[in-house]
Amino acid sequence: MYQFTTTNIINSALDSNGVTAKYSGTTTVLNIPRVGNFKKDNIVSVYKRAYSVGIKEVATVTVPTIAAGKVAQLLVNIKLEQSANAEYGNVQIYFQKPVIVEVIATGNFTTDATNLVKQLNSLKDRFGSSYITATSSGATITLTAKDNNQRLNAVKVSEEDTSVNTIIDPQYKSVATGTVTVAGKLGFGDDEYMLKSIRIPTIENNMPYGIAADERPVLGGNYTQYTLRYSIDKQSDGILSGFKSVTTHVFYVLSSLVTAFEAEVEKTFPGIVTVGTQTGAGAFTITGDDRLKVGEKTTLVANTPGTIAWGTSAAGTATVVAGTGVVTGVAAGTVTMTGTASPSGKVATFVITITA
């Protein structure tokens, strides 16, 4: 009960009464009405994670010449990241859906690419929406995700293998493999994130006179997250004493208020630490806190298909669980975390600074 977390959304510089400042700082205390007065001497840290825009994944594949009369097949395996759409449900752990289209090859790769795109764009889910957006230019097919959660986990063009083909069990052999040209990325602080993770739009949350109605996410508002950790001595209750109560207070601040909010926080606690994402050398993105205190933990997340084997350049500074990406600060210093994707073999790095 002495360690808890609060979460608030700040959409205005003034409280709902139109008079009281929503946030104000002095050299000794940071005052945020409805949450508390945070004395400078008790503030442990303030971390900032800025709004970041999501990116839709893009992949390309080049259709080779396939003999006229053979069946040409295009496979796109769409995998979901942090989404549980029932349309992608299957017997495996991940939500994914293989989308397959076939045409009779003409012997002309441009015509075949065009026909495969037409077939792919004609597919619709049960709500009448297409799975991805497909275009062609010459023999090259470009596939673009419809949202930031989709990952093009496998793209492949195959042709009918007439040497072993049978009517009841048609066989295909791969003739071209696609490449992800733009890695997809989930947005942070955008509409999807705020509505999914911070304030679910239930009937109760959307009632005209509901509690904290002024803290509903503003669509298109784009929010930056500030996390304040506060430590005070726990008062004796006759049973326990001499302990600390460390609480965490998270604020999502509307983009138009970020500069003013930071200015007030800096008056009380200079040196807000920015955390976020870095782009690894292997052309995929790793997300996690890039600053930790000794004993604190963060979980690294890699935006790339397959499994990740995690490693560290200095176990004496920070340790990492190879299979999960959970990093723990051990000693002050700077450490490079390494993620190796399987089966692609791509490698990305993430630098973390550990403070005492």
N, C-alpha and C positions, 0 to 999 in steps of 0.2 A: 504493500500500500504506500510505501515511501518512495517508490521508483515508478513513475508513470510518464505518459506522453500525452501532450495536447496537440491538436491540429486546428489551425484557423486560416481562413481565407481573407485577405485584405483587399477590398475593392474600392476603398475610398480613403482620402486623407482625414475625413471626419467620421465620427461614430454616427449611429443612426439618428441621434438627436440633432445632428447638424451643427453642433457646437464643440463638443469634446474632440480633441485630436486623437486620431486612431493610434498614433505612435509618436513618442517624443523622447528625446534623450538629453541627458546632461552629463557632466563629467563624473557623476557618482551613481546615477541610476537611469535605467531604460524603462519607461512606462508604456505599457501596452494595455489599455483598458480591456476588461473581460478576461484577461489572462493573468497579469500581475505586474508588480514592480520588481525589476531585476537589478539588484545592486551590483555595481562593477566588480567588487571584490569577490563575489560569489559566482560570476560567470566563468565557466570553464572554457568554453569555445563557442564560436559562431561559424558555421559552415554555410557556404552558398553553392547551390547548383542552379545554373542559369537555364532558362528556357532554351530548348533546341528543337529545330524543325525536323519532322520525320521525313524519310526518304523512301520512295517506292523502288523496289528492286527491279533491275533490268538485265535481261540475258539475251544473247544472240546465238544463232546457229545457222550455218551455211549448208544449204541442201545441195548435195552432189548430183551428178547425172545418174539417174536410175533408169534402167532399160524399160522401154514402153511396154505396158501391159502388166508389169509387176505392181504389187501393192506397196505404196510408200506410206510409212507410218511416222507420226510425230508424237512423242511422249513428253509431257511436262508434268513432273511431280511437284505439286504445290504443298509446301509445308508451312504451318502457322507458328509464329513466335508470339508468346503471351496472348493467345487467343484460343477459345474453345468453341468455335463455330461447329454446330452439330453436322453441318454439311460435310465436314472433314473428319468425322468420327470413323474410327476403324479399330481393328483388333490390336494395333500396335500402341506403343506409349505415346507417340507424337500424333497430333492432329494433322493429317495430311491427306491429299487426294490426288491420285494419278489421273491426269486428263489425257486421253488418247484419241487421236483422229487419224483416219486413213483415206487415201485417195488412190485411184489408178494412175500410175506414173505415165507421163507422156514422152519421156526421153529428153525433155527440155527442163532444166533445173529452175528457170524463172517461172515457167507455167506451173510446175509442181509446187514451188514455194507459195505462189499466189493461191493455188487451190487448197493447200494445207491451212493457210491463214483464214480463208473463207470458212472452212469447216470448223476451225477452232473458235472463230468469232460467233459462229451460229449456235454453239453450245450454250445452254442456259441452265442455271440452277432452278430449284423449285419456285423461286420468287421471280423468275424471269430475268435475272441479272447474269451477265457473262462472268466467267471465272477470272480471266486476265484480258489484257488488251494486246492484240497481235497485229503487226504490220509487216510488209515485205518490201524489199528493194532489191531487184534482181534475184539472186539466189539466197540472199540473207534475210532471215526472219528475225524480227525484233519482238521480244516478249516483255511487257511491262505489267507489273503487279497492279491490282486495282486498289490496294490499301497498303499501309505500312507494315502490316503483320505478315503478309505473304512472303515466303522465301521460295525461290525457284530452285529446289533442291536437286533436280535432275532434268536435263533437257537433252533429248536424243532423237535423231532421225534414223529409222531402220528401213530396210527393204525386205521384201519377201524372199525367203531362202528356198528356192524351188528344188534344191538338191535333196532336201529332207522334208519338204512340205507335204502335208496330208490334208484332206478335206476336213477331218474332225479335229486336227491338231496343227493349225498353221504355225510355221516357224519363221522367225525374223532374225536378221543379223544387223548389228549396228553399223552405220556407214558415216555418221557424223555426230559429234558430241558438242553440246552448247557450252558457252562460257558466260558467267555472270560478269557483266561489264560495269554495273553500278550496284554496289552492295546496299541492300535495304537497311533502314534504321528506324527504330521506334522513336517517336517524338517524346519530348519531356515537357510537361507543363502546358501541352496543347489541349484542345477540346477533348480528344479521346482519353488522354491520360487523366484529366481532371474528373470527367464523368465516370470513368471506370474505377479509378483508384482512390479518389478523394471525396467526391460527393455524388453518390448514385442517385439518379433522378427518380426516386420513388414518389408515390403520391404524398407521403408525409413530408418529404423534403421540398416538394413543390407547392405545398398548400399556400394560399394567398397570404395568410397571416401566421405562417409557420415560424418555428423558433429559428433565430439566426438567418432570417430571409435575406439579409444584406450580405451574407457570406456564400451565396450561391455562385458558382463559376459563371463568369461572363463569356459567352461563346465568342471565340475569336480573340479573347483577351490576352492569352499567352502569359503564363505565370512562372516566376522564378521562386525557387524554394530556399528558405533560410532555416537552418536548424540550430537552435540555441540550447546548450547544455548548462544546467544550473545546479550548483551544489551548496547545501546548507547543512549545518549540524542538526542532527535529529534530537529533538528535545526528549528528555527522559520521560517515559511513561510508567516508571516504577518497575519495569521488567528489563528493558534494554536501554543502554545509553552509550554514548561515545561513537555512534555511527553517523554516516553521512546519508542524507537524502539527495540523490542525484536524479533530477527530472529533465525530460527532453521536451522542448517546445518548438513545433514546426509551423512555419508561416509560409503561405503561398501568396506572393505579392503580385498584383496586376502589373503588367509591363510598364504602364504609364506612371507607376508610383515607385518603381525600383530605385531610381536615383535618389529621391527624397527619403525613402525608407532607409537606404544604406547610410545616408548622411546622418540620420538620427542615431542609428546603431553605432556608427563610428565615433560619435561624441562620447559614448559610454565605453565602448570596447573596440578600440582601433585594431585593424588588422583582420578583417573578415577573410577567411580561407576559402578560396574557390575550388570546388571539386567538379569533376565531370568526366568527359571521355577523351581518349587519345586514339590516334590512328596508328595501328601497328605496322611493322615493316612488311608483313605478309598481306597487306591490302585488305585486312578486315579490322573491325573496330572492337576494342575492349572497353567495357564500361565498369566503373567502380570508383570508390573514393581514392583520390591520389594523395591524401594526407591522413595519417592515423597517429594517435597517441599510443604509447607503449601499452599493450594489453587490449587495445581496441581491435575490432575485426571489420572486414569488408568482404563482400563476395564479388569476384570478377565474373563478368558475363561476356562471352565472345559472340559477335554477330557473324557467324559463319556456319555452314552445314557441318554435320558430323560431330564426333566427340572431341573433347579438348583435354590434353595432358598438360597440367600446369607445373611449372618449375620456378625456382628462385635463384638469383645470382648470389645471395648471401643469406643463408638460413639463420645466421646469428643476428641478423637485423629484422627479418620477417620470415615467418614460416607460411607454407601454403599446402592445403590438402590437394594432392594431385588430381583427384577425381571430381572435386566439387568447386575448386577455385576460391575456397574460403581462406583469406589471408589474415594473419594475426601479427600485430606489431610486437617485436621482441626487444629491440634496442634502438636508440636514436641513430639516425643515419638515412641514407638513400639506397633503395634496393630496386632492381629491375626484375619484374615478374615476366615469365615467358609462357606463352600459350602455343601449343603445337596441335593443329587440327588434323584429325584422321578421318578419311583416308587421303585427303589432299596433300598433307605434309606441309601446308602453309604455316608460317610462324609469325606471331605478333608479339610485341612487348608492351609493357605498361610500367611506368616508373612511379614508385610510391615513396614519399618522404615520411619518415617516422620521427615523431618528436617525443621528448621525455614527458 
